[in-house]
Amino acid sequence: MKDIYSEVTDRIIEQLEAGFIPWSKPWTGISDGAISRATGRAYSLINQMLLNRPGEYVTFKQCKDEGGHVKKGAKSKFVVFWKVYRREKKDSGGAVIRDADGKPVMESIPVLRYFNVFHIDDCEGITAKYPNGARNTAHIDGDADSVLHGYVDREGIDLEIKQSDRAYYSPSFDRIVLPRVDQFDDTSEFYSTAFHEATHSTGHKSRLNRFTGEAANAAFGSETYSKEELVAEIGAACILHELNMETSDSFRNSAAYIQSWLKVLKNDKRMIISAASRAEKAVKLILNINDSSTEEAA
């Protein structure tokens, strides 16, 4: 007899283990801030603070390759980024760790890198490619916005959308905080983030009351914390599906979340089913679907 719990869990584990990039976020800086000339994208907020000046930035080589040159006496700024390297995992004795098939187990190692850039005004012979700001394409979607604001208004949740490098839900203040929509490259990523946090908010004691017992004080990266993150990710994915705004990049949390998820899923084959059940209740609350009317119609 087929074990559906194991089958579903194995599929989720396979996705989690396949090429995840640590610390990736779907938002960057604001569209009218500092911009990478090479990509047309706004820099992350940490780099916005390091550069502290709006407009395009280029490396010395990029400027030269385009036929320009950096003005004499101009001073560069530096920007930072994470580069992820894949390597064979080794034990404490230096031997390569292998899986059941004898293949080397790979691990991702994030390394912080930096490079020097110059503002476009410090260059001669080249002009701005993006005079209207970064080419972020995210925008407010009427249907998705109606669902989001309909839910928070019904439930009396405080929603703050502001320039920020964080997205979170605060149970103590019953507040959702999101970066601005123009910090995202893609509309679906903004709403995926919004509905992730909205799903968290359904766990409030006045709603589905998920934050009880050890869940009330679960530490970042703990198994209990990660279970709630899994519920939120499934909830967001389901709502985007309902709105025809699905994104393939649904699992995008930090390495700590992922490692905890893997540990939970491998130790508890029923976890994904439990999380999906909790997420379903959350989705119905956000979409204002009444269980009783749904059952009568069926």
N, C-alpha and C positions, 0 to 999 in steps of 0.2 A: 504494500500500500504506500502510495506517495506521501511523503511528509511535507505538506504545504508550507509549514512554518520554516523548516530548514531550507526549502527551495527559495522562498522569498528572501530569507535572510542572506543566503549565499549570493543572490543577485545584488543585494544592497552592498554587501562586503566587497564584492568584485568592483563595484563602482567606486567605492571609497578608496580602494587600494590602487586605482588606475590613474596615475599621473596627477595627483592633486598638488596644486601650487600653494605653499603655506603663505599665510598673511595676505592673500589677495582680497581686495574689496572692490565692489562694483562702482564706487564713487571716487572722484578725484577732487581737485579744487574747483572753484567757481569758474564759469566760462569767460568772465571778464578779468581774470587774474593773470598770473604768469603762465605762458604757453610754450610748449616744446615746438619749435619750428619743424623738427623732423617728423613729428607725428600729428601735429595740429591739435593735440589734446592738452587740457589743463594739467598742470603739475599737481601732485598730491598736496594736501594742506601743509605737511611738514616742509615741503620744498617751497610752497608759497611763502611760508614764514622766513625761510632761508634767503629767498630772492628778494622779497619785500618790495616788489615793483611790478606792476602789470605790464603785459606786452610779451613779445616773442623773444626766445633765447636760443642761441646757437653755440656750438663748440667752435674753437678756432679753425679746425679742419673743415667743418661744414661751411663756414663763412668763406674760406679760401676756395673750396670746391665749387662754390656758386659764383666765383669770380669777384668776390669782395675781399675786404681786408679789415682787420680790427684797428681802430684808431689808436694812434700812439698814446701811451699813458693810460689806456683804458684798463680797468681792473676787473678780473673775472670773479664770478661767484661760483659756489659749488652746489650741486644737487646730489641727492643720495637715492639709491634704489636697492632692492633686494634681487640678487641673482641666485637662482637655485641650481645646485649641482647634484647630479645623480652619481652615486658610487656604491661599490659593494660593501655590505655591512659586515663588520668583523667583530669577533668576540674579544674578551679581555686579553687573550693570548696572541691576538693579531691574525688568527685564522679566519678565512672567509666563511660566513654562515650560509648554509645552503638549505633549500626547502626540501620537501619530501621527494621531489623529482631530481634532486641533485643540482638544481640551478641556483646560482648565487642570489641571495636576498639583497635587493637594492634599497637604499635609503636616500631621502632628499635632504641636502644640507644647504640651508639658506646662508648666504654671505652678503654682508652689507658692502656695497660699492659706492663710489662717487666719481663724478667727473666735473670739469670746469666749463662754465658757459658764460657767454657775453650777451648783454641786452642788445636788441636790434639797433637801438640808438647809438651804441658804441661801435657800430660797424658802418663802413662805407662801401658803396657799390652794390648793395642789396636792399630791397624794400620789403615791407611786411607782406607775408603771404595770407595772413588771417586778420585783416584790419577790423573785422566785426567780432573778434573774439574766437575762443576755441570752438572746434567743430563738434561739440557735444550735441547729440541729436535727441536727447530725452525731452519730453514735453508732457504737459498735463493731458491725460486721456479722460474724456468725459465719463465713460461708463465706469472705469476703474475708480475715478475720483468720487463718483456718486456712491459707490459701494463703500469706499473707505470713510468718507465723511458721514454717510448715512449711519454707519456703525458707531463711530465715535460720538456723534450727536445723540443717537438713541441711548447709548450707555453712559453718557456724561463724562467721557474720557478726555483728558487734556491732551491736545495734539499740538506739538511745536515743530514746525519745519523751518530750519534756519541753517546758515552757513556753519557747518560742523564736520568734525572728522569721526563722529560716533553716531551710531543708530542703536537705540535701546528702549526698553520699556521699564518704567519704575513702578513696582507694585505699591510702594509706600505713598507715592503721590498720584498713582493711577494716571501716569503720563507717558505718552509715546513721543520720542524725540527722533527726528529724521533730518539728514542733510537735505539741502535744497535740490530740487529736481534738476537744475542746470549743473549740478556736480556729477551727474551720471551721464555715461555715454549712450545709454539705451533706456527707453521708456519702461520696458518690461523689468529692467533691473531696479528702477526706482520703486515700482509697485511690488516687486518681489520682496524688497527690503521692508516696505511699508506693511505688507500683509504678514511678513514674518513677525514683526513687532506686534501687529494687531492680534495675531494668534497667541502670542505670549499674554497679551492683556486679557484674553478670555479666561485665563487661569486665576484671575482675581477672585477673592473670597465672595464678592457680590455676584459672581457669574458662575463659572464651572468649578471654582474652588480647588484648583490643582496644587496650590502652594501651601500645603499642609504638612505637618510632621517634619521630616528631614528635608523636604523640598523647600521649606520656608527659608532655610539658611544654607542652601547648597552652595558649595564653593565652586569658583570658576574651574572648569576642566574636570570636575568630579563626575562620576557616573550619573548621579541624580540630575546634575545640571545638564549633562549632555543628553539625557532622556528628554528633557524639556526642549532642548534645542532641536532635537529630531522631530518632535511634535510640531514645532514652529516651522521647520523647513517643509515638512509634508503639507501642513496647512497652507502655506504660501503657494506651494506648487499646485495644489488642488484649486485654489481660488484663481490663479492665473490661467489654469486650464479652463475653468468655467467662463473666464473673460476672453478666451482665445488669445492670451498673451503669454503662452508658455515660453520658458527659456530653458535651454539644456544645461545651464550652469547653476543648478539649484543647490548643490552642495558646495558652499564656498566659504566655510568658516575656517577658523584658525587651526593650526596643527594640533593644538591641545584638544579641541572639540573632536576632531577626526579620530585621534588615537583613543579617546574615551569611547566614542561611538563604536569603534572596532572592538574594543574590549567588551563592551556591553553586548553587542550583537553576537560575538563569538561565544559568550558565556550564557546567553539567554536567547534561544532561537525564537521565543515568542515575543521578544521586545518590539520588533518592527510591526507586528500585528497590533500590539497594545498601543503603540505610538500612533498608528494609523487610525485606530478607533477613537483615541482622544482628539486627534486632529479633525476627524469627521465632525465631532460635536462642536469643535471650535469653528469650523467652516460654516456650519449651519447657523451658528449664532451670528457670525459676521455677515452672512448673506441674508439673514432674517428669514430663514426657512424653519417653519414650524413642524416639528416631528410628527405631531398627531395628524396634521392635514396631509403630510406626505404619505403616511401609512394608509389613510383613508382613500387617497387617490390611487394607491397601488393596489 
